[in-house]
Amino acid sequence: MHRIRLTSLTILTLVVPAAAFGQQVVHIAARDRMLQGEPQTLFAIGALEGADWETFGGVAQVAFDARDNLYVLDRGNHRVLVFDAQGKFVRQLGKQGGGPGEFAAPNGLAVEPDGRVIVADAAHRNYTIFRPDGALERTVPYEQGSAMIFRSVQSHPRSGVLVEPAGLRVTPEGPQPYDSLPVLWIRPGADDAAPVRLAAVPAPVARFTRSGSVGEMRVAFTGPPVFTPQLRWGPLPDGGLAFTYEAGYRVHIAGPDGKVQRVIERPFRPRKVTEKDKERAREQRRRQLERGVGIVRVVDEGGRRSTSIGGRLPEAEIRENLANMEFAETVPVLFGMRTDPLGRIWVHRAREKEYEPGRIDLSAADGRYIGTLEDQPVPDAVSRSGRAAYIERDEYDVQRVVVKVLPAEWR
């Protein structure tokens, strides 16, 4: 009998054709190949006191354009801030208000290849489009029956936005849950602007109730049990999509037509939920409710419905919410996932014994395993040249955006 001895540096990747399903299954071995190198800081933006453009009210999203200009969605101050490749302030897009180019609850940002900027506004239920020079181009309303808010908004590599609707959509009868969770390609204002569905996965069971007096509707949306796997996704350079939605380690790679071409797997398994997991989840939920995260208010005045996000709940309601929390039986293997313009997939694994950020796997869309990172955060945005932007908080809990250059070894 011949024995094969594997050294500590040997990584096995097995590609198995699955003709019956029209896709490949790529198996990556459990042993990690650790990547070396550290990102090098270029500049940081954000301060407790200073100029108006460097004091953030709550950064929700960041993005780069083709020239490494940085765009910061400062949701708390109802604006988008633009900085050049050296970190110098260039301009502000939008402000709080109800007029053209003004925002009430901006919750999504996309920068198109030609430099146009698209901002989604949950309260106005529209997209505001700015030209590359910062001038207002136009405002386009959401499609009838679309989501109240989007959980995620990202740029499509060709044009327009990719969006993941949150748990509720607007109908004439009021908010309704989705039957499945889609990722939609939308080109606001285009002549052939019908949304294109690039992925749709089963929606976890969730509950919601509507209450309130005439003229004000209160929507209490109770999502699925804590630790239920979430839909995670990111665009690929060819217009396709990488996404995951299961408790195990399975990343689906879809082409521009939405058809899954391959699945990337690693042999990591979900573990049982512990009482310590539940305790930490309750603490996190309390912090979110105290900051107004996940609270949506719908107001109907004379037939005109408006939506607002945030606002703290009374303490009694917070305690009731915590007491009614439900939990899944297992903890998912994956903590998060995103992609970048270089075609890499950043798969963030949870730690083995607690649901906290753990190691990060870097893979290519073709299934090639690049390696694994230890003690690194996942970038909030990556540029085509290899820069990365991170939304952080300093020792004084002041939010800032740090831009770094990623090591060449990570490719």
N, C-alpha and C positions, 0 to 999 in steps of 0.2 A: 504494500500500500504506500503510495506516495503522499507525503504530508507537505502542505504549503505553510511556511512560517511567515507571518505578517509582522513587519517591524512596526514601531510606534508611529512611523510617519506614513504608513500605507493607508490610503483612503480608497475604498471601493465604491464605485458608482455603477450601478447596473441599469441599463436601458432595456426595457422589455416592450416590444411592440404589442399593441392591443388592437389588432385589425378589426375585431368584431365591434369595437367601440369607436374606431377611427381616431385613436389617440395612443400616445406612448405613456408608459409608466416608468418614471425615472426613480430608482431606489438609491439613496445616498446612505452609506454606512453610518453607524452610530458614533464612531470615533471622530472627534473634531480635529481639524487641521487649523491650528491657531495662526492668525495673521499678525504680523508685527507692524510697528510704526504708530505714530501719534499724529492726529490732525494739528496743523499749525495755525494759530490765531492770526487773522489779518486785522480785524477791528471789531468793536462792540458798540452797540447803540442802546441807549436807555439809561436814565438817571432819575434819582429821587427829586432833584431840583435842577433846573436848567432851562434851555430854550423850549418853546412849546413843542417842537418836533421831537425832542428827546425825552419827553415825559409821557409814558404810555398809560392809557386807561384800562388796557386789557388786550394783549396781542392774541388774536385768534388764529392767524395763519400768515405764512411768509411764502414768497415765491421769487424766482429769478427770471430775467429775460435772457435773450441770446447774447447780450453784451455784459452779462454779470451784474446788471443793475438789480437792486434788491427792492422788493415791494413788501410792505408790512401792513397787514389789515389790523388796525388799532380799533377793535370793535367798541371798546369802552368809550372812545372819543369820536366814534362815527366817522371814520376817515381811513384813507389809504395813504401811507407815506412812502415816497420814492427816494432811494439813495443810489449814488453811482458806485462804480466798482471799487472806489477807495473809501466808501462810507460817508461821503459828503452828501448832505441833504440837498435834494433837487426840487421837489414839489410836493404839495398835498393834493389829493384827489378827494373831493366831496367834503361834506360836513353834515351836522345834524340838521334835519328839517324835512319839509314835505314838498319842496320844489324840485325843479330839474337838477339832477346831479347831487341831490341831498339824500341822506340815509336816516332811517329810523331804527333798524336792527340789522346791520350788515353782518352776514354770517358765512360768506363764501367769496373766494377770490381766485381768478384765473387770469394768466397772462398769455395771450396768443402768440404764435410764432412771429407775427408782424409787429408785435409790441402793443397791440390794443389790450386794454384792461377791462375785464368784466367782473362786476361786483353783484352778488346776489343779496337781496334784502328781504328778510323773512316777514317784516311788518308791512312793507309796501307791496310785497309779493311781485317783485319785478327784478330785472337785470338792468343795471346802469353800465353803459359802455363808454369808455374814454378812448380817444385817439392816442397814438404813441407820444404826441407832444403834450398830453394832459388835457386837451380840450374835450368838452363833453360832446359825444357823438349822438347818442339817443338813449331812450329808456324803452325797454321791451317788457310787457307784462308776462307773468308766468302763464303756462298753459292752463286752461280750465280743468279743474279737478286735480291739479298737481299738489305736491306736498305742502303742508303748512310751513315746515322748515326743512332744510337739507342737513343731514348728518355730516356729509362730506361734499366738498366742491373742489374739483381739480381741473387743470388745463388739459384739453385734448391735444395730442401732438400735431394735429392738422388745423383745427379751428374749433371755437366754441368751448363748451364745458362738459365735464363728466360729473354727474351728480348722483348721490345716493339719498333718496328721500328718507326722512325720519319716519317714525312709527305711524303718523297720521296724515291723511290727505283731506282736502277740502271738497265737500259735495254740497248740493243744495240742501240736503238734510242735516248738514253739520259735519264735524270731523268724523272720519271713519278710518279704521286700521287697514293696512295693506294685507292682501292675501299672500304676497311673496315680496321679497326684498330685491328690487331691481337696481342696476347701475345703468343710467341713461346717458347717451350722448346727445346733447342739445346744442343747437346753433342759434342763439337768440337773434331774431330778425331776418334770418335767411329765408329765401323764397321757398326752399324745400326744407322747412324747419321742423318737420315732424320728428319727435324724439326717436332715437334708435336704441333699442335695448341690447346691451352687450353682455349682460349677465342677469340672472334671476335665480335666487335660491329660496327655499322654503322659509317663510317667516316664522320665527318662534312664537309660541302662544303668548299673547299679552292681553291685558284687560284695560279698559278705560271707561270712565263714567263722565256724564255731563250733568252739570247742576248749575244753579244760579237763578237770579231773578230775571224778569223780562228786561232785555237790553244788555244783559251781561251773561255770557256763558262761561262757565268754569269747566275746564277739561282736566280731569285727573287721569293721567296715562301711567299705568303700572306696567312696566316692561316685563319681559320673561324673567324667570328666576335668576338670581345672581349666579355668575359663572356659566351661564348658557353661552355657547360659542357665538361670537359676533361675526358679521360679514366684514372682512378686511379686504381692501383691494387697492390697485394702483395701475395707472396707464403704462403701456409699453411703447417704445419708439415707433413701432410699425402700426400703431393704432389699435393694437390688441389690449388685453387686460390680464393681469395676474390677480387672483382672488383666493381667499380661503374662508371657510365658514363651519368647519367641523372641529370636534374636540381633539382629534389626533393631528398629526403633522402631515397635511396634504395641501399643496399649493397647486391650484388649477391655472393653466395657461391657455387663454382663449385668443383666437386671431381677431382681425378687424371685423369679421362677420359674426363674432360672438360664439363661434363653435370652439369647444375645448379641444386643443391639439395634444396636450400632454399634462400629466400630473406628476409633481415632484413630491416624493415621500421620504421621511426618515423614520426609523423604528422607535420613536418615543411615544409613550402611552400616557393617557390622562391618569391622574391619581384621585383618590377619594377626597372629598371636601372634609376639612377638620373644623372643630369648634374655633380654633385660632383663626382660620380663614374667615369664618362668619363674623367674628369679632372685628377683624380688620375691615371687612366690607361694610359693617355698620358704621364704623368710625369715618370711613371715606364718604359714605352716603350722607352722614350728618354734615360734613364739611361742604359737600356739594349743595345741599339744601340751604345751608346758611348763606351761601354765595349766590343762590338763585339759579344754579345750574339745573337744567331739565324742567323748569317751570315755564309754561306757556299760557298766556291769557288771550282769550278771544272776546272782543267786545263788538256788539252789534248795535249801531246807532242809526235808527231810521233806515234800516235795510243795508247800511254800509258796514261791512265787517272788517275789523282791523285786528292784527295780531301783534302781541308784544312778548318779549322774552325776558325772563329774570324776575327779580323781586323776592324778598325773603318771605318764607311761610311763618306763621305764628308757631311758637314753641310747641304748643299742644299738637298741632298737625305734624310737626317734625317727629315728635315722639310716636305718634300713631303710625306714621310712615315707616319708621324703623321697626316697630313692633310687628308690622305686617310683611316684612321682607321675607321672601322665599328664596331657596337656594337649590341649585342643581346638585346632582349626586357626585359629579366629578369636576375637577378643575382642568380647563383646557391646557394643552401643551403650549399653545402660542399666546403670547402677550400682545402682539401687534405685528403689522406688516405694512411695508410701503415699497414703492419702486422709485427709480430715478431716470433721468434722460439718457444715461449711459446704458440702460437696459438691465441694470442690476436689480435684484429683488432682495430687500432687507427683511429677513424673517426674524422677529424678536421672540425668543423663547422665554417662557416663564421659568423661574428658579424651580429646582426639583422639589423643595420642601415648603415653599410659600409662593403665593401668587404675586410676585414682584418681578420687575424687569431682570432678565437674566442675559444669557449669551445671545449674540446676533449672528445668524448665518447669512453669508452673501452668496447668491447664486445668480446665474444668467438664465434668461428665458428659455434657452435651449436645454436646460437641465444641468449645465456645467456647474459643479460646486467650486466656488472660489476659495472659501475658507470661513473661519469663525472668529469673531471679535469678543474679547473679554473686557468687562468694565467700561463699556462705551455706550453712550446714548444713540438712539436712531436720529439722524438729521431730520429736521422739520421740512427742509427743502434742499435740493441738490441742483447745481447748475451743470450745463453741458461741459464746461471746462474742468469740472471736478471740485468746485467750491461747495461748501455745505453751510447752511444756516441753522442755528439751534435757538429755540426759545427757552430762556433760562430765568432763574431768579438768583440774585446775589445774596450775600450774607445778611443784608437788611430787608430781604424779601421784595426787592425792587426788580420788576421785570425788565429784561433786556434781550436783545437779539445779538448773538455772537456769530461772526462769519469766519470760517476756517477753510484751509486747503486740505483736502483728503490725501493721504499717502498714495503714491503710485502703486505700492504693493497690494492695495485693496482692489485692484482691477484684475 
